[in-house]
Amino acid sequence: MAERLQAYKVTEEGVEHPFRDSVVTNLVKLVDILPKLNVTADVELERLAAQVRTSLVVDPQELRKSEAVRTEIARSAAAIADRMAAYMGGYSAPAHGPSGSEGRAT
């Protein structure tokens, strides 16, 4: 999600690197199924799922309209992905900052 939101740019020619609503709807689906997959009742995984729901589930149209909202959600998504790395087989997101500077992204 962070990668898709950071890549999204509105230019005079139109939108570069658009994203689909599924960037958000797929997260909703994942968070809805996580409790069933958490067979060990891992409290940290439950916290991360709750954080995804409260921090990242945003109207895709709002993400397209507001650069500030898009930037904040991208940062939150990157931070959550870093915390979830252990659950994703040690996945480490590529480094990208909101203005092209170094940072974390997913």
N, CA and C atoms as a LAMMPS dump frame, in Angstrom:
ITEM: TIMESTEP
0
ITEM: NUMBER OF ATOMS
318
ITEM: BOX BOUNDS ff ff ff
-5.0000000000000000e+02 5.0000000000000000e+02
-5.0000000000000000e+02 5.0000000000000000e+02
-5.0000000000000000e+02 5.0000000000000000e+02
ITEM: ATOMS id mol type element x y z
1 1 1 N 0.827 -1.195 0
2 1 2 C 0 0 0
3 1 3 C 0.868 1.254 0
4 2 1 N 1.911 1.255 0.825
5 2 2 C 2.786 2.429 0.892
6 2 3 C 3.431 2.709 -0.456
7 3 1 N 3.903 1.673 -1.126
8 3 2 C 4.526 1.865 -2.441
9 3 3 C 3.541 2.46 -3.435
10 4 1 N 2.332 1.915 -3.475
11 4 2 C 1.326 2.398 -4.429
12 4 3 C 0.971 3.852 -4.141
13 5 1 N 0.809 4.206 -2.873
14 5 2 C 0.434 5.579 -2.526
15 5 3 C 1.574 6.551 -2.775
16 6 1 N 2.794 6.129 -2.507
17 6 2 C 3.935 7.014 -2.753
18 6 3 C 4.18 7.238 -4.235
19 7 1 N 3.866 6.241 -5.053
20 7 2 C 4.087 6.356 -6.495
21 7 3 C 3.031 7.233 -7.174
22 8 1 N 1.858 7.362 -6.562
23 8 2 C 0.742 8.119 -7.146
24 8 3 C 1.118 9.596 -7.246
25 9 1 N 1.02 10.131 -8.448
26 9 2 C 1.339 11.544 -8.672
27 9 3 C 0.324 12.144 -9.635
28 10 1 N -0.113 13.348 -9.339
29 10 2 C -0.979 14.095 -10.245
30 10 3 C -0.097 15.121 -10.948
31 11 1 N -0.089 15.055 -12.273
32 11 2 C 0.716 15.98 -13.066
33 11 3 C -0.206 16.744 -14.016
34 12 1 N 0.359 17.655 -14.764
35 12 2 C -0.421 18.406 -15.751
36 12 3 C -0.981 17.483 -16.827
37 13 1 N -0.285 16.378 -17.079
38 13 2 C -0.723 15.416 -18.1
39 13 3 C -1.744 14.425 -17.552
40 14 1 N -1.929 14.383 -16.253
41 14 2 C -2.859 13.434 -15.644
42 14 3 C -2.232 12.759 -14.439
43 15 1 N -2.664 11.54 -14.185
44 15 2 C -2.184 10.801 -13.022
45 15 3 C -1.11 9.808 -13.436
46 16 1 N 0.011 9.852 -12.745
47 16 2 C 1.065 8.86 -12.936
48 16 3 C 0.916 7.814 -11.847
49 17 1 N 1.063 6.573 -12.21
50 17 2 C 1.015 5.451 -11.269
51 17 3 C -0.286 5.433 -10.453
52 18 1 N -1.42 5.358 -11.132
53 18 2 C -2.69 5.305 -10.389
54 18 3 C -2.787 4.027 -9.57
55 19 1 N -3.66 4.026 -8.588
56 19 2 C -3.913 2.816 -7.812
57 19 3 C -5.398 2.519 -7.86
58 20 1 N -5.719 1.276 -7.652
59 20 2 C -7.113 0.841 -7.669
60 20 3 C -7.681 0.878 -6.244
61 21 1 N -8.991 0.91 -6.152
62 21 2 C -9.647 0.864 -4.849
63 21 3 C -9.262 -0.388 -4.079
64 22 1 N -8.862 -1.44 -4.798
65 22 2 C -8.499 -2.702 -4.148
66 22 3 C -7.295 -2.558 -3.223
67 23 1 N -6.532 -1.473 -3.349
68 23 2 C -5.45 -1.219 -2.392
69 23 3 C -6.038 -1.18 -0.981
70 24 1 N -7.218 -0.61 -0.843
71 24 2 C -7.885 -0.52 0.452
72 24 3 C -8.779 -1.74 0.689
73 25 1 N -9.569 -2.125 -0.292
74 25 2 C -10.515 -3.222 -0.071
75 25 3 C -9.803 -4.541 0.215
76 26 1 N -8.642 -4.761 -0.372
77 26 2 C -7.894 -5.983 -0.054
78 26 3 C -7.402 -5.978 1.391
79 27 1 N -7.06 -4.81 1.901
80 27 2 C -6.677 -4.708 3.313
81 27 3 C -7.85 -5.056 4.223
82 28 1 N -9.021 -4.572 3.866
83 28 2 C -10.217 -4.877 4.655
84 28 3 C -10.442 -6.387 4.673
85 29 1 N -10.331 -7.023 3.522
86 29 2 C -10.497 -8.476 3.45
87 29 3 C -9.47 -9.197 4.308
88 30 1 N -8.232 -8.745 4.252
89 30 2 C -7.168 -9.364 5.05
90 30 3 C -7.443 -9.222 6.542
91 31 1 N -7.813 -8.029 6.968
92 31 2 C -8.082 -7.792 8.387
93 31 3 C -9.299 -8.592 8.845
94 32 1 N -10.265 -8.774 7.958
95 32 2 C -11.441 -9.569 8.311
96 32 3 C -11.102 -11.045 8.506
97 33 1 N -10.129 -11.551 7.761
98 33 2 C -9.79 -12.972 7.851
99 33 3 C -8.685 -13.255 8.88
100 34 1 N -7.919 -12.262 9.253
101 34 2 C -6.807 -12.48 10.187
102 34 3 C -7.207 -13.176 11.49
103 35 1 N -8.314 -12.831 12.113
104 35 2 C -8.656 -13.526 13.359
105 35 3 C -8.797 -15.044 13.166
106 36 1 N -9.275 -15.465 12.008
107 36 2 C -9.425 -16.899 11.745
108 36 3 C -8.079 -17.567 11.488
109 37 1 N -7.124 -16.806 10.973
110 37 2 C -5.798 -17.353 10.691
111 37 3 C -4.875 -17.315 11.905
112 38 1 N -5.223 -16.545 12.901
113 38 2 C -4.399 -16.395 14.095
114 38 3 C -4.666 -17.559 15.054
115 39 1 N -4.254 -18.751 14.643
116 39 2 C -4.55 -19.968 15.409
117 39 3 C -3.797 -20.025 16.737
118 40 1 N -2.737 -19.261 16.877
119 40 2 C -1.978 -19.249 18.136
120 40 3 C -2.442 -18.147 19.079
121 41 1 N -3.46 -17.406 18.678
122 41 2 C -3.986 -16.292 19.481
123 41 3 C -2.888 -15.291 19.837
124 42 1 N -2.049 -14.99 18.862
125 42 2 C -0.95 -14.046 19.035
126 42 3 C -1.523 -12.646 19.264
127 43 1 N -1.271 -12.11 20.45
128 43 2 C -1.812 -10.803 20.834
129 43 3 C -1.242 -9.698 19.95
130 44 1 N 0.029 -9.775 19.604
131 44 2 C 0.643 -8.745 18.767
132 44 3 C 0.013 -8.743 17.372
133 45 1 N -0.276 -9.903 16.826
134 45 2 C -0.928 -9.975 15.526
135 45 3 C -2.333 -9.36 15.604
136 46 1 N -3.023 -9.599 16.695
137 46 2 C -4.34 -8.983 16.894
138 46 3 C -4.225 -7.458 16.944
139 47 1 N -3.191 -6.96 17.633
140 47 2 C -2.97 -5.508 17.708
141 47 3 C -2.671 -4.92 16.335
142 48 1 N -1.825 -5.631 15.57
143 48 2 C -1.484 -5.145 14.237
144 48 3 C -2.711 -5.108 13.327
145 49 1 N -3.55 -6.129 13.416
146 49 2 C -4.778 -6.151 12.617
147 49 3 C -5.681 -4.971 12.992
148 50 1 N -5.803 -4.71 14.279
149 50 2 C -6.618 -3.577 14.732
150 50 3 C -6.013 -2.259 14.255
151 51 1 N -4.699 -2.157 14.286
152 51 2 C -4.038 -0.941 13.833
153 51 3 C -4.246 -0.732 12.329
154 52 1 N -4.2 -1.813 11.557
155 52 2 C -4.469 -1.699 10.121
156 52 3 C -5.877 -1.158 9.909
157 53 1 N -6.827 -1.729 10.617
158 53 2 C -8.224 -1.306 10.44
159 53 3 C -8.401 0.175 10.805
160 54 1 N -7.815 0.624 11.9
161 54 2 C -8.017 2.012 12.329
162 54 3 C -7.141 3.01 11.584
163 55 1 N -5.967 2.581 11.116
164 55 2 C -5.026 3.518 10.509
165 55 3 C -5.053 3.554 8.988
166 56 1 N -5.361 2.424 8.355
167 56 2 C -5.178 2.341 6.911
168 56 3 C -6.457 2.223 6.099
169 57 1 N -7.562 1.939 6.743
170 57 2 C -8.812 1.799 6.002
171 57 3 C -9.408 3.186 5.8
172 58 1 N -9.132 3.724 4.614
173 58 2 C -9.521 5.082 4.254
174 58 3 C -10.202 5.025 2.888
175 59 1 N -11.147 5.898 2.662
176 59 2 C -11.821 5.978 1.368
177 59 3 C -10.783 6.222 0.268
178 60 1 N -10.712 5.338 -0.727
179 60 2 C -9.734 5.516 -1.808
180 60 3 C -9.844 6.876 -2.505
181 61 1 N -11.058 7.417 -2.603
182 61 2 C -11.219 8.736 -3.227
183 61 3 C -10.524 9.821 -2.403
184 62 1 N -10.584 9.693 -1.089
185 62 2 C -9.891 10.651 -0.214
186 62 3 C -8.38 10.541 -0.423
187 63 1 N -7.889 9.328 -0.603
188 63 2 C -6.465 9.137 -0.859
189 63 3 C -6.044 9.794 -2.171
190 64 1 N -6.912 9.748 -3.147
191 64 2 C -6.598 10.365 -4.44
192 64 3 C -6.654 11.892 -4.362
193 65 1 N -7.583 12.415 -3.572
194 65 2 C -7.789 13.868 -3.496
195 65 3 C -6.748 14.574 -2.642
196 66 1 N -6.335 13.951 -1.551
197 66 2 C -5.513 14.649 -0.561
198 66 3 C -4.093 14.082 -0.492
199 67 1 N -3.141 14.891 -0.916
200 67 2 C -1.742 14.468 -0.824
201 67 3 C -1.327 14.271 0.634
202 68 1 N -1.824 15.124 1.523
203 68 2 C -1.479 15.01 2.945
204 68 3 C -1.984 13.689 3.525
205 69 1 N -3.231 13.335 3.226
206 69 2 C -3.793 12.066 3.714
207 69 3 C -3.023 10.902 3.103
208 70 1 N -2.768 10.975 1.798
209 70 2 C -2.033 9.919 1.104
210 70 3 C -0.65 9.71 1.715
211 71 1 N 0.057 10.798 1.999
212 71 2 C 1.392 10.715 2.579
213 71 3 C 1.347 10.1 3.979
214 72 1 N 0.396 10.528 4.785
215 72 2 C 0.273 10 6.15
216 72 3 C -0.075 8.517 6.141
217 73 1 N -0.998 8.112 5.28
218 73 2 C -1.39 6.703 5.205
219 73 3 C -0.219 5.872 4.688
220 74 1 N 0.526 6.377 3.72
221 74 2 C 1.699 5.657 3.207
222 74 3 C 2.726 5.451 4.315
223 75 1 N 2.952 6.464 5.128
224 75 2 C 3.895 6.334 6.255
225 75 3 C 3.391 5.305 7.269
226 76 1 N 2.108 5.353 7.581
227 76 2 C 1.534 4.386 8.522
228 76 3 C 1.63 2.975 7.969
229 77 1 N 1.351 2.815 6.687
230 77 2 C 1.425 1.493 6.059
231 77 3 C 2.846 0.941 6.114
232 78 1 N 3.826 1.787 5.865
233 78 2 C 5.22 1.353 5.923
234 78 3 C 5.609 0.94 7.343
235 79 1 N 5.174 1.705 8.324
236 79 2 C 5.495 1.384 9.714
237 79 3 C 4.853 0.062 10.134
238 80 1 N 3.61 -0.152 9.748
239 80 2 C 2.926 -1.401 10.083
240 80 3 C 3.603 -2.571 9.371
241 81 1 N 3.964 -2.388 8.119
242 81 2 C 4.644 -3.454 7.366
243 81 3 C 5.966 -3.826 8.025
244 82 1 N 6.688 -2.834 8.521
245 82 2 C 7.941 -3.123 9.233
246 82 3 C 7.677 -3.975 10.469
247 83 1 N 6.614 -3.643 11.203
248 83 2 C 6.273 -4.423 12.407
249 83 3 C 5.791 -5.823 12.046
250 84 1 N 5.167 -5.96 10.878
251 84 2 C 4.629 -7.257 10.464
252 84 3 C 5.659 -8.114 9.731
253 85 1 N 6.871 -7.624 9.556
254 85 2 C 7.884 -8.341 8.786
255 85 3 C 8.064 -9.783 9.254
256 86 1 N 7.999 -10.01 10.544
257 86 2 C 8.168 -11.362 11.072
258 86 3 C 7.057 -12.291 10.59
259 87 1 N 5.862 -11.749 10.379
260 87 2 C 4.735 -12.553 9.921
261 87 3 C 4.761 -12.745 8.407
262 88 1 N 5.567 -11.949 7.724
263 88 2 C 5.635 -12.016 6.269
264 88 3 C 6.945 -12.652 5.82
265 89 1 N 7.503 -13.524 6.631
266 89 2 C 8.726 -14.222 6.26
267 89 3 C 9.936 -13.315 6.184
268 90 1 N 9.982 -12.275 7.016
269 90 2 C 11.13 -11.381 7.044
270 90 3 C 11.15 -10.379 5.911
271 91 1 N 10.022 -10.199 5.233
272 91 2 C 9.933 -9.243 4.126
273 91 3 C 10.428 -7.878 4.573
274 92 1 N 11.301 -7.296 3.774
275 92 2 C 11.772 -5.945 4.041
276 92 3 C 11.394 -5.081 2.853
277 93 1 N 10.629 -4.051 3.116
278 93 2 C 10.13 -3.187 2.048
279 93 3 C 11.257 -2.363 1.455
280 94 1 N 11.17 -2.041 0.152
281 94 2 C 12.153 -1.151 -0.46
282 94 3 C 12.111 0.221 0.19
283 95 1 N 13.218 0.916 0.164
284 95 2 C 13.296 2.241 0.779
285 95 3 C 12.833 3.307 -0.195
286 96 1 N 11.843 4.103 0.227
287 96 2 C 11.335 5.236 -0.547
288 96 3 C 10.793 6.25 0.428
289 97 1 N 11.133 7.495 0.233
290 97 2 C 10.538 8.542 1.052
291 97 3 C 9.431 9.201 0.273
292 98 1 N 8.575 9.955 0.948
293 98 2 C 7.464 10.605 0.268
294 98 3 C 7.888 11.602 -0.79
295 99 1 N 9.107 12.147 -0.68
296 99 2 C 9.577 13.097 -1.683
297 99 3 C 10.751 12.521 -2.463
298 100 1 N 10.847 11.172 -2.474
299 100 2 C 11.946 10.543 -3.179
300 100 3 C 13.145 10.303 -2.289
301 101 1 N 13.11 10.785 -1.045
302 101 2 C 14.212 10.57 -0.125
303 101 3 C 14.103 9.19 0.483
304 102 1 N 15.147 8.766 1.127
305 102 2 C 15.16 7.437 1.713
306 102 3 C 14.193 7.327 2.855
307 103 1 N 13.526 6.203 2.965
308 103 2 C 12.548 5.917 3.999
309 103 3 C 12.081 4.486 3.833
310 104 1 N 11.046 4.063 4.51
311 104 2 C 10.522 2.706 4.382
312 104 3 C 9.212 2.747 3.619
313 105 1 N 8.951 1.718 2.854
314 105 2 C 7.691 1.633 2.118
315 105 3 C 7.302 0.185 1.915
316 106 1 N 6.026 -0.06 1.557
317 106 2 C 5.548 -1.387 1.196
318 106 3 C 4.817 -1.329 -0.102
